[in-house]
């Protein structure tokens, strides 16, 4: 079954109810640590009413969701856990196109978290996937990328040097940093202790070339370095099938066939 530690970073605290309801889809015993950037007794009360043994931590508002994650992980003996589930809030502003799919509002967030804990069935699928001896990480298949941006590359190469592992520019990684992974991957990354100053304070959504973005790639690099692969899983939402259907239907070659 595996021992599970769940980290939830609640920067956008108005999404507390949404994430607390999703946690009910986890079908095995787990420990929960929640990080906040601002103290809020009401939010803390909601967390503890759902999970009385949850641990709640305040962290600096820096490094997006990555710095709070590592701050939380440092408080645990990770050898006690087999797997770590990393979740966090996403804002609803702006639009995003990734892997040829366009997201509006909470679409990015929902399609990151859905394949992991969107339902009990989805959680079981993710857990079954990572139970394979070859698999080190599991994430939404639509956010599984193989090329990081040029803006991040130099920082990532520097990080690889610090960790003493080779840089690989074709390595798969989980864009959005929501995933289920083996504990040993996080333990490896905790060998380096990057400060809040290293991450930079109050970064804006959409920034690139930051330590947090490079650490996003490092999860994938370390996963491969330790001999594992990343498995992409999909949720039960039919959104993707509709999107791909219409993209196919209106592809220039298909339009030509339909017109002849």
C-alpha positions in Angstrom: 0.0 0.0 0.0 2.8 2.4 0.9 3.1 5.2 3.5 2.0 8.6 2.1 2.8 12.2 3.1 0.7 14.9 1.5 1.9 18.5 1.2 -0.7 21.2 0.3 0.4 24.8 -0.2 -2.5 27.1 0.3 -1.3 30.4 -1.0 -4.8 31.3 -2.4 -6.7 30.6 0.7 -10.1 31.0 -0.9 -9.5 27.5 -2.5 -9.3 25.8 0.9 -12.7 24.1 0.6 -11.9 22.9 -2.9 -8.7 21.2 -1.8 -10.1 19.8 1.4 -12.8 18.1 -0.5 -10.3 16.6 -2.9 -8.3 15.1 0.0 -11.3 12.9 0.8 -10.5 11.0 -2.4 -7.3 9.6 -0.9 -8.1 6.0 -0.1 -5.1 5.1 2.1 -3.9 6.5 5.4 -1.8 9.6 5.1 -0.2 12.4 7.0 -0.9 16.0 5.9 1.2 19.1 6.1 -0.3 22.4 4.9 1.8 25.5 4.3 0.4 29.0 4.4 1.9 32.4 3.6 -0.5 34.3 5.8 -1.9 33.2 9.2 -5.7 32.6 9.0 -7.5 31.1 12.0 -10.6 30.3 9.8 -8.6 28.5 7.2 -6.7 26.6 9.9 -10.0 25.6 11.5 -11.3 24.2 8.2 -8.1 22.2 7.7 -8.3 20.7 11.2 -12.0 19.9 11.0 -11.2 17.7 8.0 -7.9 16.4 9.2 -7.4 16.9 12.9 -3.9 15.6 12.9 -2.8 17.9 10.1 0.4 19.9 10.6 0.1 23.6 9.6 3.1 25.7 8.9 3.7 29.4 8.0 6.4 30.0 5.4 7.8 33.0 3.5 6.0 34.0 0.4 8.7 33.2 -2.0 9.6 30.5 -4.5 6.0 29.9 -5.6 5.0 26.5 -4.2 8.5 25.0 -4.4 10.2 26.8 -1.5 7.3 26.1 0.9 7.4 22.4 -0.2 11.0 22.0 0.8 10.5 23.9 4.0 7.8 21.5 5.0 9.8 18.4 3.9 12.7 19.4 6.1 10.5 19.0 9.1 9.9 15.3 8.5 12.0 12.1 8.5 11.1 11.2 4.9 12.5 7.6 5.3 9.2 7.0 7.1 7.3 7.5 3.9 7.2 5.7 0.6 5.4 8.4 -1.4 4.9 12.1 -1.3 1.9 13.9 -2.9 2.5 17.5 -3.8 -0.5 19.8 -4.3 -1.0 23.6 -4.4 -3.4 26.3 -5.4 -3.4 28.1 -8.7 -4.9 31.4 -9.5 -7.6 31.9 -12.1 -6.2 34.9 -13.9 -5.0 34.8 -17.5 -4.8 32.1 -20.1 -2.3 29.4 -20.7 -1.4 27.2 -23.7 0.6 24.1 -22.9 1.1 21.0 -25.0 -1.2 22.5 -27.6 -4.1 22.8 -25.1 -5.6 26.1 -24.0 -6.6 26.7 -20.4 -8.8 29.5 -18.9 -9.6 30.3 -15.3 -9.1 27.3 -13.1 -8.6 24.9 -16.0 -4.8 24.7 -15.4 -5.3 23.9 -11.7 -8.1 21.4 -12.2 -6.3 19.5 -15.0 -3.2 19.3 -12.9 -4.8 18.0 -9.7 -7.7 16.0 -11.3 -5.6 13.0 -12.5 -4.1 12.7 -9.0 -7.0 13.2 -6.6 -9.9 14.4 -8.7 -11.8 11.2 -7.7 -11.1 8.0 -5.7 -10.8 6.2 -9.0 -8.1 8.6 -10.2 -6.2 8.4 -7.0 -6.2 4.6 -7.2 -4.9 4.9 -10.8 -2.1 7.2 -9.8 -1.2 5.0 -6.8 -1.2 1.9 -9.0 1.1 3.6 -11.5 3.7 4.6 -8.9 3.6 1.1 -7.4 5.5 -0.1 -10.5 9.2 -0.6 -9.6 10.1 1.5 -12.7 8.0 4.5 -11.9 9.4 7.3 -9.7 6.8 10.1 -10.4 3.2 10.3 -11.5 1.5 13.5 -12.9 -1.1 14.6 -15.4 -0.1 13.3 -18.8 -1.0 16.6 -20.3 1.7 18.4 -18.2 4.5 16.0 -18.8 7.1 17.9 -20.8 10.5 17.0 -22.2 12.1 20.4 -22.9 12.5 23.2 -20.4 12.6 26.8 -21.6 15.9 28.4 -22.6 15.4 30.9 -19.7 15.6 28.1 -17.1 18.4 26.1 -18.7 21.5 27.8 -17.3 20.1 27.7 -13.7 19.3 24.1 -14.1 22.7 23.2 -15.3 24.2 25.0 -12.4 22.0 23.1 -10.0 23.0 19.8 -11.6 26.6 20.7 -10.9 25.8 21.5 -7.2 24.1 18.1 -6.9 26.9 16.3 -8.7 24.7 14.8 -11.4 24.7 15.3 -15.2 22.4 17.8 -16.9 20.0 16.2 -19.4 18.1 18.5 -21.7 15.7 15.9 -22.9 14.5 14.7 -19.5 10.8 14.5 -18.7 9.4 16.7 -15.9 6.0 17.6 -14.5 5.1 21.2 -15.5 3.1 22.8 -12.7 4.8 20.8 -10.0 1.8 18.7 -8.9 2.7 15.1 -8.6 3.0 11.9 -6.7 6.6 10.8 -6.3 8.8 8.4 -4.4 10.2 9.8 -1.2 13.8 9.2 -2.2 13.6 11.8 -4.9 12.8 14.5 -2.4 15.4 13.2 0.0 18.0 13.5 -2.7 17.0 17.1 -3.5 17.1 18.0 0.2 20.9 17.6 0.1 21.0 21.2 -0.9 19.3 23.8 1.4 18.4 26.8 -0.7 17.3 29.9 1.3 14.4 32.2 0.7 16.8 34.8 -0.7 17.9 32.2 -3.3 14.3 31.8 -4.5 13.5 35.5 -4.5 10.5 37.2 -2.9 7.0 37.6 -4.2 7.5 36.5 -7.7 4.8 37.2 -10.2 2.9 34.5 -12.0 4.4 34.0 -15.4 8.0 34.7 -14.4 10.6 32.3 -15.8 14.3 31.7 -15.2 13.8 31.4 -11.4 15.2 28.8 -9.0 11.7 27.5 -8.5 11.3 26.8 -12.3 14.7 25.0 -12.4 13.8 22.9 -9.4 10.6 21.9 -11.3 12.9 20.4 -13.9 15.2 18.9 -11.2 12.5 16.7 -9.9 12.5 15.0 -13.3 16.3 14.9 -13.6 16.7 13.3 -10.2 13.9 10.9 -11.0 15.9 9.6 -14.0 19.2 9.8 -12.1 17.8 7.4 -9.5 16.8 5.0 -12.3 13.1 5.8 -12.5 10.7 7.1 -15.2 7.8 9.5 -14.9 4.3 8.1 -15.7 1.7 10.4 -17.1 -1.9 9.6 -16.1 -5.2 11.1 -17.3 -8.3 11.9 -15.4 -11.9 11.0 -16.2 -12.8 14.4 -17.5 -13.9 14.3 -21.1 -12.5 17.8 -21.7 -9.4 16.5 -23.5 -11.3 14.2 -25.8 -13.5 17.0 -27.0 -10.5 19.3 -27.5 -8.6 16.8 -29.5 -11.7 15.9 -31.5 -12.3 19.5 -32.6 -8.6 20.1 -33.2 -8.5 17.0 -35.4 -11.8 17.8 -37.2 -10.6 21.3 -38.2 -7.0 20.3 -39.0 -6.1 21.7 -42.5 -5.6 18.2 -43.9 -8.9 16.9 -42.5 -10.7 20.1 -43.8 -9.3 19.3 -47.3 -10.6 15.7 -47.1 -14.0 16.8 -46.0 -14.2 19.3 -48.9 -13.5 16.7 -51.6 
